[in-house]
């Protein structure tokens, strides 16, 4: 257990150092839709390379979603999605909870990390049209058997959650982050992570910022991805 938590923190810190360098290169390299740089660069931001057919199937759906701008909706950038997958796999997450499904784009990145182990994701979405689209995308990607989409107001629906959460990803109504944290932090296992998207000045609820920075049970870290900020908080053991 101790080795796992050390590895997780090491990975997060390493990414925290790498991301600013990537962002600087992006300003010079004319980054394209697929996350790659111009011809002057060979970097980790090139398109993901699938290891197995199942991974390729999911990546193809993600690529299709990204190329269909009208279907994208309010989603994380590809770089942020890849970071979420990294967190899921390095922590060995078994039970992931997402607040804010949209069309399932960020969920599919996390499901890439869950697919090989058969572990599960529970995701909450209030918009019926988004729920239908997400379920369709999960079925197309062949992961509908390891994801549960719960439709409705997450502030109420999360009350039904039971069991330990390994990774909690919050990307919904910004003024609601504080309430989601208060309701779900007790379910996040020691050594688990709380990840919050759009932690940008003028967007994030300051109550949430104060909650994660003053709670002795949490070790928060703010990462800049070039497209915005992500907050990653470790629940201490």
C-alpha positions as CSV (number, residue, x, y, z in Angstrom):
1,X,0.0,0.0,0.0
2,X,2.8,2.4,0.9
3,X,4.5,1.7,-2.4
4,X,1.3,2.5,-4.3
5,X,0.8,5.9,-2.7
6,X,4.4,6.8,-3.3
7,X,4.1,5.8,-6.9
8,X,0.8,7.8,-7.3
9,X,2.3,11.0,-5.8
10,X,5.5,10.6,-7.8
11,X,3.5,10.3,-11.1
12,X,1.4,13.3,-10.3
13,X,4.4,15.4,-9.4
14,X,6.2,14.3,-12.6
15,X,3.2,15.3,-14.7
16,X,3.1,18.6,-12.9
17,X,6.6,19.3,-14.0
18,X,6.1,18.0,-17.6
19,X,2.8,19.8,-18.4
20,X,4.3,23.4,-18.3
21,X,7.0,22.3,-20.7
22,X,4.4,20.8,-23.0
23,X,2.4,24.0,-22.8
24,X,5.4,26.1,-23.9
25,X,6.0,23.8,-26.8
26,X,2.4,24.0,-27.8
27,X,2.7,27.8,-28.3
28,X,5.5,27.2,-30.7
29,X,4.6,24.0,-32.4
30,X,1.0,24.8,-33.6
31,X,-0.7,21.9,-31.9
32,X,-3.4,20.2,-34.0
33,X,-6.7,18.6,-33.2
34,X,-5.1,15.2,-32.4
35,X,-2.9,16.7,-29.8
36,X,0.3,16.5,-31.8
37,X,2.9,19.1,-32.5
38,X,4.1,20.5,-35.8
39,X,6.7,18.7,-37.8
40,X,9.6,20.2,-35.7
41,X,8.5,18.2,-32.7
42,X,8.3,14.5,-31.7
43,X,6.7,14.4,-28.3
44,X,4.4,12.5,-26.0
45,X,1.6,14.6,-27.3
46,X,1.4,12.5,-30.5
47,X,-1.7,10.4,-31.0
48,X,-2.1,7.5,-28.6
49,X,-0.9,4.1,-29.9
50,X,-3.2,1.2,-29.0
51,X,-1.7,-1.9,-27.5
52,X,-4.7,-4.2,-28.1
53,X,-7.8,-4.2,-30.4
54,X,-10.1,-3.3,-27.4
55,X,-8.0,-0.2,-26.8
56,X,-8.1,0.7,-30.4
57,X,-11.9,0.4,-30.5
58,X,-12.2,2.9,-27.7
59,X,-9.6,5.3,-29.2
60,X,-11.4,5.2,-32.5
61,X,-14.6,6.3,-30.8
62,X,-12.8,9.1,-29.0
63,X,-11.2,10.2,-32.3
64,X,-14.6,10.2,-34.0
65,X,-16.1,12.2,-31.1
66,X,-13.3,14.7,-31.3
67,X,-13.6,15.2,-35.1
68,X,-17.4,15.7,-34.8
69,X,-17.4,19.1,-33.2
70,X,-21.2,19.3,-33.0
71,X,-21.2,16.2,-30.9
72,X,-18.4,17.2,-28.6
73,X,-20.4,19.2,-26.1
74,X,-18.8,20.4,-22.9
75,X,-15.8,18.0,-22.7
76,X,-12.3,18.0,-21.4
77,X,-9.5,18.5,-23.9
78,X,-7.7,15.3,-25.1
79,X,-4.6,16.0,-23.0
80,X,-6.8,16.1,-19.9
81,X,-8.5,12.9,-20.9
82,X,-5.1,11.2,-21.3
83,X,-4.1,12.5,-17.8
84,X,-7.3,11.0,-16.3
85,X,-6.5,7.6,-17.9
86,X,-3.0,7.8,-16.4
87,X,-4.4,8.5,-12.9
88,X,-6.8,5.6,-13.2
89,X,-4.2,3.1,-14.3
90,X,-1.3,4.2,-12.0
91,X,-3.6,4.1,-8.9
92,X,-5.1,0.7,-9.9
93,X,-8.5,2.3,-9.4
94,X,-11.3,-0.2,-9.1
95,X,-14.3,2.1,-8.5
96,X,-14.3,5.5,-10.2
97,X,-17.1,8.1,-9.9
98,X,-17.6,10.9,-12.3
99,X,-19.8,14.0,-11.8
100,X,-20.8,15.4,-15.2
101,X,-20.9,12.8,-18.0
102,X,-21.7,15.1,-21.0
103,X,-21.4,12.8,-24.0
104,X,-19.1,10.4,-22.3
105,X,-15.8,11.7,-23.7
106,X,-13.9,12.0,-20.4
107,X,-15.5,8.8,-19.1
108,X,-14.1,6.9,-22.1
109,X,-10.6,8.0,-21.3
110,X,-11.0,6.7,-17.7
111,X,-12.7,3.5,-19.0
112,X,-9.5,2.8,-21.0
113,X,-7.8,2.5,-17.7
114,X,-10.5,0.3,-16.3
115,X,-11.1,-1.9,-19.3
116,X,-8.2,-4.3,-18.8
117,X,-9.2,-5.0,-15.2
118,X,-12.9,-5.1,-15.6
119,X,-13.4,-2.5,-12.9
120,X,-16.2,0.0,-13.0
121,X,-17.2,3.6,-13.5
122,X,-20.3,5.3,-12.2
123,X,-21.1,8.6,-13.9
124,X,-23.8,11.2,-13.3
125,X,-25.5,13.5,-15.8
126,X,-28.5,15.8,-15.5
127,X,-29.3,16.4,-19.2
128,X,-31.4,13.6,-20.8
129,X,-30.0,14.2,-24.3
130,X,-26.4,13.9,-23.0
131,X,-27.3,10.7,-21.2
132,X,-28.7,9.1,-24.4
133,X,-25.6,10.2,-26.4
134,X,-23.2,8.9,-23.7
135,X,-24.9,5.5,-23.5
136,X,-24.7,5.3,-27.3
137,X,-21.0,6.1,-27.2
138,X,-20.3,3.6,-24.5
139,X,-22.0,0.9,-26.4
140,X,-20.1,1.8,-29.6
141,X,-16.9,1.5,-27.7
142,X,-17.8,-1.8,-26.1
143,X,-17.6,-0.6,-22.5
144,X,-21.3,-0.3,-21.6
145,X,-20.9,-3.4,-19.4
146,X,-18.5,-1.6,-17.0
147,X,-20.1,1.8,-16.8
148,X,-23.3,2.9,-15.1
149,X,-24.9,6.2,-16.2
150,X,-27.2,7.7,-13.6
151,X,-29.6,10.4,-14.9
152,X,-30.7,13.3,-12.8
153,X,-29.5,15.9,-10.4
154,X,-26.2,14.6,-9.0
155,X,-26.6,16.6,-5.8
156,X,-29.4,14.3,-4.9
157,X,-28.4,11.1,-6.9
158,X,-25.0,10.7,-5.2
159,X,-26.8,10.1,-1.9
160,X,-27.4,6.5,-3.2
161,X,-23.7,5.7,-3.6
162,X,-22.2,3.1,-1.3
163,X,-18.8,1.5,-1.0
164,X,-15.3,2.9,-1.4
165,X,-14.3,5.3,-4.2
166,X,-10.8,5.1,-5.6
167,X,-11.0,8.2,-7.8
168,X,-13.6,10.9,-7.9
169,X,-13.7,13.2,-10.9
170,X,-15.8,16.4,-10.7
171,X,-16.6,18.3,-13.9
172,X,-20.1,19.7,-13.5
173,X,-21.7,22.9,-12.2
174,X,-18.8,24.8,-10.7
175,X,-20.8,26.2,-7.8
176,X,-21.7,22.6,-6.9
177,X,-18.1,21.3,-6.4
178,X,-18.2,22.2,-2.7
179,X,-21.4,20.1,-2.1
180,X,-20.1,17.2,-4.1
181,X,-16.9,17.2,-2.1
182,X,-18.8,17.4,1.2
183,X,-21.1,14.5,0.2
184,X,-18.5,12.1,-1.2
185,X,-15.2,12.7,0.5
186,X,-16.1,10.2,3.3
187,X,-16.5,7.5,0.6
188,X,-13.1,8.2,-1.0
189,X,-10.7,5.6,0.3
190,X,-7.5,6.7,2.1
191,X,-4.9,6.9,-0.7
192,X,-7.7,7.8,-3.2
193,X,-7.9,10.9,-5.3
194,X,-10.3,13.8,-5.8
195,X,-9.8,15.4,-9.2
196,X,-11.6,18.6,-10.1
197,X,-11.6,20.1,-13.6
198,X,-11.7,23.8,-14.6
199,X,-9.9,25.0,-11.4
200,X,-9.4,28.4,-13.1
201,X,-9.7,31.8,-11.5
202,X,-13.2,33.2,-12.0
203,X,-14.7,29.7,-12.5
204,X,-13.9,27.7,-9.4
205,X,-16.0,28.1,-6.3
206,X,-13.7,29.5,-3.6
207,X,-15.5,27.4,-1.0
208,X,-14.1,24.3,-2.7
209,X,-10.6,25.8,-2.8
210,X,-10.8,26.6,0.9
211,X,-12.1,23.1,1.6
212,X,-9.3,21.2,-0.1
213,X,-6.5,23.5,1.1
214,X,-7.5,23.6,4.8
215,X,-8.5,20.0,5.3
216,X,-5.7,18.1,7.0
217,X,-6.9,14.9,5.4
218,X,-6.1,16.2,2.0
219,X,-2.9,17.0,0.0
220,X,-4.0,19.2,-2.9
221,X,-2.0,19.9,-6.0
222,X,-2.9,22.3,-8.9
223,X,-1.8,21.3,-12.4
224,X,-1.8,23.6,-15.4
225,X,-2.5,21.7,-18.7
226,X,-2.2,24.6,-21.1
227,X,-6.0,24.6,-21.5
228,X,-6.7,25.3,-17.9
229,X,-6.1,24.0,-14.4
230,X,-6.9,20.6,-12.8
231,X,-7.0,20.2,-9.1
232,X,-5.8,16.8,-7.8
233,X,-6.2,16.1,-4.1
234,X,-4.8,13.0,-2.4
235,X,-6.8,11.7,0.6
236,X,-4.1,10.9,3.1
237,X,-3.8,7.6,4.8
